[in-house]
Amino acid sequence: MTLVVISFKDGEVFHAEVADLSFDLAVLAAELRSVDPNSERGIFALTAIRQIIVGDPAPAPPADVVDGWDRAAFHFIDGEVLRASIAPDAMLGRHGGVWRIVEPGADEMRTIAVPYSSLKGVFHIRQWDSRPPVDRGEDGQLDQLARILAEREMHASSGPPTPHRRALLARLRRPRDQQ
């Protein structure tokens, strides 16, 4: 049994032990290690899980070893981006993957397990971006909906409406008896 910390998409966190992290099934069976004496075991849908931290952190391998690993950016559906060097022994299953990672500038190695349903994608990157997060467009406070609406407004005000830009109600046909 492996000790894990399971974090869910709604922010809830469980400390548990799991026997299988292969991600072959769409659910994860776990024995709970929480303060609630009423819960012993649980089966969790992987679609509800954001990330699993596996075991305790270990000291990072020497820099020359980590430099030989792939650099990756894990883009989560909630907007977070995790940049890390990933060990070559990653295990990819049907519904998720398990990676040993070292984040840039960190002195410890962590093992994370992430269901694919929590990710937009994992991108192989050539080099670390040295710009601050705000300049990279990763400002956590940036409201993406506001940005999309502003872009839409900018495009809508750029000229006369074309047939494909008319409002939805203007595109609807009236019933014959009302014409």
N, C-alpha and C positions, 0 to 999 in steps of 0.2 A: 504494500500500500504506500502511496506517495502522498505526502502532505502538500496541500494546495490552498491558495486563497482565490476564491471564485468571485469575480466582480460582475454584476449584472448590468444590463443597459439602463435599468431604472435607478442605479446607484447602490443597491443593496449588495452586501458583501457577506460571504460565508467562508469560514475556515473548515476544511474538510479533508478527508482522505479518499483517494480514488485508486482503483486497481487498474483501470484501463484508460489511457489517454491516446488511443490510436485514432480517434475520430472516425471509426468505421460506422458507428451508429449515429443517428440524429439526436440522441439523448446522452446524458452523462449521469451515471450512477455514482453516488458519493455517500460516505458515512460522515455525518456532520459532527464537528467538534466545536459547537457553540455553547454559549452559556444557558441556552434554553434547554432544560432537561426533558422537554416533551418531544423534541425532534431527534431522531437517531439516524435516519437514512433519508435520502431523497433522490428523485430522478428529475433531472433538469433538461429542458429543451435547449439545445445548443443555440437556437435563434434568440433565446433570452439572455445568453451569456455574452458579455463584452470581451473579457480577457481572463485568463487564469495564470496566476503566478505559481510556478512549480518549484517546490523545495525552497531552500535558503540560498541567498546569493553566495557566490564563491569568488575568490580573488580572480581578477582578470588575468588571462595569459599575458606573456610578455608582448610588448608593442609590435615587435617584428612578426610575431605569429598573427596577431589581430590584423595587422596591415595586409596580410595575405588573404583575409576573409573578404567576402562580398560585402559591399555597403548597400544598405537598403533603407527605404522609407516606407513604413507601414502607414497607410492612409485609412483611418477608421471612418465609419459612416457618420459618426458624431462630429467630425471635423478635426479631431486630434491627429497629429502626425508624430510618429515615433521613428527617429532616425537611429540606426544602430548597425554595427558590423555583426554579421551573422555567421556562426560556425558552419562549416560545410556538412555537418551531420544532421541537418534539419530533417524532420520527419513530417511528410505531408500525407494526410489521410483523405478520405472521401469528403469529410465535412469540416476539416480544419487542419491546422498545422502546429507543430511544436518546434520552437527555435531557441537556441542558446545565443544570447545577444550581449554585446558590450556597446553601450552608448558612447558617443564621442566625449572624450575627456573623463570618462568614468573609470574607477579602479576596481569595479566588480563586474562579474558576469552573472546575468540572470537567465533563467529559463522561463519562457512564456509560451502559453498555448492559447491560440486564438481561433475561434470558429470563423469560417469564411463569411458567414452572415454578418459579422461585425466589421468586415473590411470592404473598402472600395477596391483596394488592391495593394500589393506589395511591389514596390518599384525598385529595380536595380539601379543604383546611381553611381556615376563615375567618380565624383568628388563631393566632399562636404561643402555646403553653401555657407560661406562665412558671414553673410549678411544677417543683421538682427531679424528676429521673427516677424516684426512689424513690416519690414521692408520686403520680406519674402511673401507677404500676404497671409500670414498666419496669426493675425491679431484675433485672439479668441473672442473679443468683444464685437468684432465686425458682424453686423447682422446681415447674413447672406440674403435673406428675403428683401431687405431694404436695398441692397446692391442690385438684385435682379429687377426690382421694380424701378429703380433709377435708370438702369440700362433700357428697360422697356419704354419708359417715358421719353428718354433721349431719342430712341428710334422712332417713336410715334410722332414727335414734334419735328422731325427732320423733313417733312414735306406733306403734300396732300395725301389723304387716305387712299389707299389702293383697295381694290375689291377684297384682297386677302387680309387687309388690316382693319376692315370695318368691324364695329362692335358686334358681339354675338347676337344681340337682339335684332340688329339691323339685317342680319343674314337669315333670320327665320322667316319663313313664308307664312302668310296669314291663311287661315282656312278659306275656302272658296265662298262660303256664305257670308263672310265679313268683308269681301272686296267690293 
